[in-house]
Amino acid sequence: MYEITSARARRYRLPTLDFGNADRIDVRLVVQTGILPRLRPAWPPRGRRRQVGGASVNAPRACFERAFEALAQAGRDRSAA
C-alpha cells in the first residue's frame, strides 16, 4: 500500500525498524497505478467490546475514479475563477 499513499502513520510506528503503517491514500496514485487499497472492516456488536468480522476486501475502483474526476473538476473550476 505504500505505492498508493502519501505518508506513513506517525502514531503507529516501530522506531527500531523505522517502519510505519501506510497512511493517507492518494486518489491520484490509485487511479494511475490501478492498485486498490485493502480494507479490513470490523465492528463491535451491541453492548460488547469484542470485534465481529475480520474480512479483507478491495475498495471499489469506481469510487476512486469518481473522486479523481471530482478533484480534476474542482481544479478546473478554481483555475477558471
N, CA, C and O atoms as a GROMACS GRO file, in nm:
protein
  324
    1MET      N    1   0.081  -0.119   0.000
    1MET     CA    2   0.000   0.000   0.000
    1MET      C    3   0.085   0.126   0.000
    1MET      O    4   0.033   0.235  -0.023
    2TYR      N    5   0.214   0.115   0.025
    2TYR     CA    6   0.298   0.235   0.024
    2TYR      C    7   0.298   0.302  -0.113
    2TYR      O    8   0.321   0.423  -0.123
    3GLU      N    9   0.274   0.224  -0.219
    3GLU     CA   10   0.274   0.279  -0.353
    3GLU      C   11   0.160   0.376  -0.378
    3GLU      O   12   0.168   0.460  -0.468
    4ILE      N   13   0.052   0.367  -0.298
    4ILE     CA   14  -0.066   0.450  -0.322
    4ILE      C   15  -0.096   0.544  -0.206
    4ILE      O   16  -0.205   0.600  -0.199
    5THR      N   17  -0.002   0.561  -0.116
    5THR     CA   18  -0.023   0.652  -0.004
    5THR      C   19   0.075   0.768  -0.010
    5THR      O   20   0.182   0.759  -0.070
    6SER      N   21   0.035   0.877   0.054
    6SER     CA   22   0.119   0.996   0.050
    6SER      C   23   0.199   1.014   0.179
    6SER      O   24   0.279   1.107   0.189
    7ALA      N   25   0.178   0.927   0.277
    7ALA     CA   26   0.251   0.940   0.404
    7ALA      C   27   0.249   0.807   0.478
    7ALA      O   28   0.181   0.712   0.439
    8ARG      N   29   0.324   0.804   0.585
    8ARG     CA   30   0.322   0.690   0.677
    8ARG      C   31   0.274   0.739   0.812
    8ARG      O   32   0.305   0.852   0.853
    9ALA      N   33   0.200   0.656   0.881
    9ALA     CA   34   0.144   0.695   1.010
    9ALA      C   35   0.255   0.718   1.111
    9ALA      O   36   0.345   0.636   1.126
   10ARG      N   37   0.248   0.831   1.179
   10ARG     CA   38   0.348   0.862   1.282
   10ARG      C   39   0.313   0.794   1.413
   10ARG      O   40   0.401   0.760   1.492
   11ARG      N   41   0.187   0.774   1.435
   11ARG     CA   42   0.141   0.723   1.564
   11ARG      C   43   0.168   0.573   1.580
   11ARG      O   44   0.197   0.528   1.691
   12TYR      N   45   0.160   0.497   1.474
   12TYR     CA   46   0.179   0.352   1.480
   12TYR      C   47   0.309   0.317   1.410
   12TYR      O   48   0.309   0.283   1.291
   13ARG      N   49   0.418   0.324   1.482
   13ARG     CA   50   0.549   0.300   1.424
   13ARG      C   51   0.626   0.196   1.503
   13ARG      O   52   0.599   0.172   1.620
   14LEU      N   53   0.720   0.135   1.436
   14LEU     CA   54   0.820   0.051   1.500
   14LEU      C   55   0.952   0.126   1.485
   14LEU      O   56   1.021   0.110   1.384
   15PRO      N   57   0.987   0.210   1.584
   15PRO     CA   58   1.102   0.301   1.568
   15PRO      C   59   1.233   0.232   1.535
   15PRO      O   60   1.312   0.285   1.457
   16THR      N   61   1.257   0.115   1.593
   16THR     CA   62   1.386   0.050   1.567
   16THR      C   63   1.399   0.006   1.422
   16THR      O   64   1.510  -0.007   1.370
   17LEU      N   65   1.286  -0.016   1.356
   17LEU     CA   66   1.290  -0.056   1.216
   17LEU      C   67   1.258   0.060   1.122
   17LEU      O   68   1.260   0.043   1.000
   18ASP      N   69   1.230   0.178   1.178
   18ASP     CA   70   1.190   0.294   1.100
   18ASP      C   71   1.076   0.256   1.005
   18ASP      O   72   1.081   0.282   0.885
   19PHE      N   73   0.973   0.196   1.063
   19PHE     CA   74   0.862   0.141   0.988
   19PHE      C   75   0.732   0.200   1.040
   19PHE      O   76   0.710   0.203   1.161
   20GLY      N   77   0.646   0.246   0.952
   20GLY     CA   78   0.514   0.298   0.989
   20GLY      C   79   0.409   0.247   0.894
   20GLY      O   80   0.439   0.216   0.779
   21ASN      N   81   0.287   0.239   0.940
   21ASN     CA   82   0.177   0.195   0.856
   21ASN      C   83   0.152   0.294   0.743
   21ASN      O   84   0.176   0.414   0.758
   22ALA      N   85   0.104   0.243   0.633
   22ALA     CA   86   0.065   0.330   0.522
   22ALA      C   87  -0.051   0.417   0.568
   22ALA      O   88  -0.142   0.370   0.637
   23ASP      N   89  -0.047   0.544   0.528
   23ASP     CA   90  -0.148   0.639   0.574
   23ASP      C   91  -0.180   0.735   0.460
   23ASP      O   92  -0.095   0.760   0.375
   24ARG      N   93  -0.300   0.788   0.457
   24ARG     CA   94  -0.343   0.889   0.360
   24ARG      C   95  -0.338   0.838   0.217
   24ARG      O   96  -0.246   0.869   0.141
   25ILE      N   97  -0.436   0.761   0.181
   25ILE     CA   98  -0.446   0.706   0.045
   25ILE      C   99  -0.463   0.821  -0.053
   25ILE      O  100  -0.550   0.907  -0.035
   26ASP      N  101  -0.381   0.823  -0.156
   26ASP     CA  102  -0.381   0.928  -0.257
   26ASP      C  103  -0.464   0.880  -0.377
   26ASP      O  104  -0.427   0.785  -0.445
   27VAL      N  105  -0.575   0.947  -0.401
   27VAL     CA  106  -0.667   0.910  -0.508
   27VAL      C  107  -0.595   0.908  -0.643
   27VAL      O  108  -0.617   0.818  -0.724
   28ARG      N  109  -0.511   1.006  -0.667
   28ARG     CA  110  -0.438   1.012  -0.794
   28ARG      C  111  -0.352   0.889  -0.816
   28ARG      O  112  -0.348   0.834  -0.926
   29LEU      N  113  -0.284   0.845  -0.711
   29LEU     CA  114  -0.196   0.728  -0.723
   29LEU      C  115  -0.275   0.600  -0.744
   29LEU      O  116  -0.230   0.511  -0.816
   30VAL      N  117  -0.392   0.589  -0.682
   30VAL     CA  118  -0.477   0.471  -0.702
   30VAL      C  119  -0.520   0.462  -0.848
   30VAL      O  120  -0.512   0.355  -0.908
   31VAL      N  121  -0.564   0.574  -0.904
   31VAL     CA  122  -0.609   0.575  -1.043
   31VAL      C  123  -0.492   0.550  -1.139
   31VAL      O  124  -0.507   0.475  -1.235
   32GLN      N  125  -0.377   0.612  -1.113
   32GLN     CA  126  -0.262   0.597  -1.202
   32GLN      C  127  -0.204   0.456  -1.201
   32GLN      O  128  -0.169   0.403  -1.306
   33THR      N  129  -0.194   0.395  -1.082
   33THR     CA  130  -0.130   0.264  -1.072
   33THR      C  131  -0.227   0.148  -1.086
   33THR      O  132  -0.187   0.037  -1.124
   34GLY      N  133  -0.355   0.172  -1.056
   34GLY     CA  134  -0.453   0.063  -1.059
   34GLY      C  135  -0.450  -0.023  -0.935
   34GLY      O  136  -0.522  -0.123  -0.926
   35ILE      N  137  -0.366   0.013  -0.838
   35ILE     CA  138  -0.358  -0.062  -0.712
   35ILE      C  139  -0.472  -0.017  -0.621
   35ILE      O  140  -0.483   0.102  -0.589
   36LEU      N  141  -0.555  -0.111  -0.580
   36LEU     CA  142  -0.667  -0.079  -0.491
   36LEU      C  143  -0.628  -0.107  -0.346
   36LEU      O  144  -0.563  -0.208  -0.318
   37PRO      N  145  -0.667  -0.019  -0.254
   37PRO     CA  146  -0.634  -0.043  -0.113
   37PRO      C  147  -0.714  -0.160  -0.057
   37PRO      O  148  -0.828  -0.184  -0.097
   38ARG      N  149  -0.653  -0.232   0.035
   38ARG     CA  150  -0.720  -0.342   0.106
   38ARG      C  151  -0.783  -0.285   0.232
   38ARG      O  152  -0.718  -0.214   0.308
   39LEU      N  153  -0.909  -0.316   0.252
   39LEU     CA  154  -0.981  -0.272   0.371
   39LEU      C  155  -1.009  -0.392   0.460
   39LEU      O  156  -1.036  -0.502   0.412
   40ARG      N  157  -1.002  -0.370   0.589
   40ARG     CA  158  -1.031  -0.476   0.685
   40ARG      C  159  -1.142  -0.428   0.779
   40ARG      O  160  -1.115  -0.385   0.892
   41PRO      N  161  -1.266  -0.435   0.732
   41PRO     CA  162  -1.376  -0.385   0.815
   41PRO      C  163  -1.408  -0.479   0.930
   41PRO      O  164  -1.401  -0.601   0.917
   42ALA      N  165  -1.442  -0.421   1.042
   42ALA     CA  166  -1.485  -0.497   1.159
   42ALA      C  167  -1.564  -0.402   1.248
   42ALA      O  168  -1.545  -0.281   1.242
   43TRP      N  169  -1.652  -0.454   1.327
   43TRP     CA  170  -1.734  -0.371   1.414
   43TRP      C  171  -1.769  -0.447   1.540
   43TRP      O  172  -1.777  -0.570   1.537
   44PRO      N  173  -1.789  -0.378   1.651
   44PRO     CA  174  -1.830  -0.445   1.775
   44PRO      C  175  -1.981  -0.463   1.779
   44PRO      O  176  -2.054  -0.373   1.738
   45PRO      N  177  -2.029  -0.578   1.826
   45PRO     CA  178  -2.173  -0.595   1.840
   45PRO      C  179  -2.226  -0.508   1.954
   45PRO      O  180  -2.148  -0.462   2.037
   46ARG      N  181  -2.354  -0.485   1.958
   46ARG     CA  182  -2.413  -0.400   2.061
   46ARG      C  183  -2.382  -0.455   2.200
   46ARG      O  184  -2.398  -0.574   2.228
   47GLY      N  185  -2.336  -0.364   2.285
   47GLY     CA  186  -2.312  -0.400   2.424
   47GLY      C  187  -2.189  -0.483   2.450
   47GLY      O  188  -2.166  -0.523   2.564
   48ARG      N  189  -2.110  -0.511   2.350
   48ARG     CA  190  -1.990  -0.592   2.368
   48ARG      C  191  -1.869  -0.518   2.314
   48ARG      O  192  -1.882  -0.426   2.232
   49ARG      N  193  -1.754  -0.558   2.360
   49ARG     CA  194  -1.630  -0.492   2.316
   49ARG      C  195  -1.549  -0.577   2.220
   49ARG      O  196  -1.447  -0.530   2.170
   50ARG      N  197  -1.590  -0.695   2.193
   50ARG     CA  198  -1.514  -0.780   2.102
   50ARG      C  199  -1.547  -0.748   1.957
   50ARG      O  200  -1.656  -0.703   1.924
   51GLN      N  201  -1.450  -0.772   1.874
   51GLN     CA  202  -1.463  -0.744   1.731
   51GLN      C  203  -1.544  -0.854   1.662
   51GLN      O  204  -1.526  -0.972   1.692
   52VAL      N  205  -1.631  -0.814   1.572
   52VAL     CA  206  -1.705  -0.908   1.489
   52VAL      C  207  -1.662  -0.884   1.345
   52VAL      O  208  -1.650  -0.769   1.302
   53GLY      N  209  -1.640  -0.987   1.275
   53GLY     CA  210  -1.597  -0.974   1.136
   53GLY      C  211  -1.446  -0.962   1.129
   53GLY      O  212  -1.382  -0.923   1.227
   54GLY      N  213  -1.390  -0.994   1.021
   54GLY     CA  214  -1.246  -0.984   1.003
   54GLY      C  215  -1.212  -1.003   0.857
   54GLY      O  216  -1.106  -1.056   0.823
   55ALA      N  217  -1.302  -0.961   0.773
   55ALA     CA  218  -1.283  -0.977   0.629
   55ALA      C  219  -1.175  -0.883   0.577
   55ALA      O  220  -1.141  -0.784   0.642
   56SER      N  221  -1.124  -0.914   0.463
   56SER     CA  222  -1.030  -0.828   0.394
   56SER      C  223  -1.080  -0.814   0.250
   56SER      O  224  -1.088  -0.912   0.177
   57VAL      N  225  -1.112  -0.692   0.211
   57VAL     CA  226  -1.170  -0.668   0.079
   57VAL      C  227  -1.100  -0.553   0.009
   57VAL      O  228  -1.039  -0.468   0.073
   58ASN      N  229  -1.108  -0.552  -0.123
   58ASN     CA  230  -1.057  -0.438  -0.200
   58ASN      C  231  -1.163  -0.330  -0.206
   58ASN      O  232  -1.282  -0.360  -0.220
   59ALA      N  233  -1.121  -0.206  -0.197
   59ALA     CA  234  -1.214  -0.094  -0.215
   59ALA      C  235  -1.256  -0.092  -0.361
   59ALA      O  236  -1.178  -0.128  -0.448
   60PRO      N  237  -1.378  -0.050  -0.390
   60PRO     CA  238  -1.423  -0.045  -0.530
   60PRO      C  239  -1.347   0.060  -0.610
   60PRO      O  240  -1.328   0.173  -0.565
   61ARG      N  241  -1.305   0.023  -0.728
   61ARG     CA  242  -1.229   0.112  -0.816
   61ARG      C  243  -1.310   0.235  -0.855
   61ARG      O  244  -1.255   0.345  -0.867
   62ALA      N  245  -1.438   0.217  -0.876
   62ALA     CA  246  -1.523   0.327  -0.924
   62ALA      C  247  -1.524   0.446  -0.829
   62ALA      O  248  -1.528   0.561  -0.874
   63CYS      N  249  -1.519   0.422  -0.699
   63CYS     CA  250  -1.522   0.535  -0.606
   63CYS      C  251  -1.396   0.620  -0.620
   63CYS      O  252  -1.404   0.742  -0.603
   64PHE      N  253  -1.283   0.561  -0.649
   64PHE     CA  254  -1.160   0.637  -0.667
   64PHE      C  255  -1.161   0.712  -0.801
   64PHE      O  256  -1.112   0.824  -0.810
   65GLU      N  257  -1.216   0.648  -0.903
   65GLU     CA  258  -1.225   0.715  -1.032
   65GLU      C  259  -1.317   0.836  -1.025
   65GLU      O  260  -1.286   0.941  -1.081
   66ARG      N  261  -1.431   0.823  -0.956
   66ARG     CA  262  -1.522   0.937  -0.941
   66ARG      C  263  -1.459   1.048  -0.857
   66ARG      O  264  -1.476   1.166  -0.887
   67ALA      N  265  -1.386   1.010  -0.752
   67ALA     CA  266  -1.319   1.111  -0.669
   67ALA      C  267  -1.213   1.184  -0.750
   67ALA      O  268  -1.197   1.305  -0.737
   68PHE      N  269  -1.140   1.111  -0.833
   68PHE     CA  270  -1.038   1.173  -0.918
   68PHE      C  271  -1.101   1.272  -1.014
   68PHE      O  272  -1.049   1.382  -1.033
   69GLU      N  273  -1.213   1.234  -1.075
   69GLU     CA  274  -1.283   1.324  -1.166
   69GLU      C  275  -1.332   1.449  -1.093
   69GLU      O  276  -1.324   1.559  -1.146
   70ALA      N  277  -1.383   1.431  -0.972
   70ALA     CA  278  -1.432   1.546  -0.893
   70ALA      C  279  -1.316   1.639  -0.857
   70ALA      O  280  -1.332   1.761  -0.861
   71LEU      N  281  -1.202   1.583  -0.823
   71LEU     CA  282  -1.085   1.667  -0.792
   71LEU      C  283  -1.039   1.744  -0.917
   71LEU      O  284  -1.003   1.861  -0.909
   72ALA      N  285  -1.039   1.676  -1.030
   72ALA     CA  286  -1.000   1.742  -1.155
   72ALA      C  287  -1.097   1.855  -1.188
   72ALA      O  288  -1.054   1.963  -1.229
   73GLN      N  289  -1.225   1.831  -1.170
   73GLN     CA  290  -1.325   1.935  -1.198
   73GLN      C  291  -1.308   2.053  -1.102
   73GLN      O  292  -1.318   2.169  -1.144
   74ALA      N  293  -1.281   2.024  -0.976
   74ALA     CA  294  -1.259   2.131  -0.878
   74ALA      C  295  -1.137   2.215  -0.917
   74ALA      O  296  -1.138   2.337  -0.901
   75GLY      N  297  -1.034   2.150  -0.967
   75GLY     CA  298  -0.916   2.222  -1.013
   75GLY      C  299  -0.945   2.310  -1.133
   75GLY      O  300  -0.896   2.423  -1.141
   76ARG      N  301  -1.026   2.259  -1.226
   76ARG     CA  302  -1.065   2.340  -1.342
   76ARG      C  303  -1.150   2.458  -1.300
   76ARG      O  304  -1.134   2.568  -1.353
   77ASP      N  305  -1.240   2.436  -1.204
   77ASP     CA  306  -1.326   2.545  -1.155
   77ASP      C  307  -1.244   2.654  -1.089
   77ASP      O  308  -1.272   2.773  -1.107
   78ARG      N  309  -1.143   2.616  -1.013
   78ARG     CA  310  -1.058   2.716  -0.946
   78ARG      C  311  -0.977   2.796  -1.045
   78ARG      O  312  -0.962   2.917  -1.030
   79SER      N  313  -0.925   2.728  -1.146
   79SER     CA  314  -0.842   2.800  -1.244
   79SER      C  315  -0.926   2.892  -1.332
   79SER      O  316  -0.875   2.992  -1.383
   80ALA      N  317  -1.053   2.860  -1.351
   80ALA     CA  318  -1.140   2.944  -1.432
   80ALA      C  319  -1.187   3.068  -1.355
   80ALA      O  320  -1.225   3.168  -1.416
   81ALA      N  321  -1.184   3.061  -1.223
   81ALA     CA  322  -1.233   3.175  -1.142
   81ALA      C  323  -1.135   3.288  -1.135
   81ALA      O  324  -1.162   3.390  -1.072
   0.00000   0.00000   0.00000
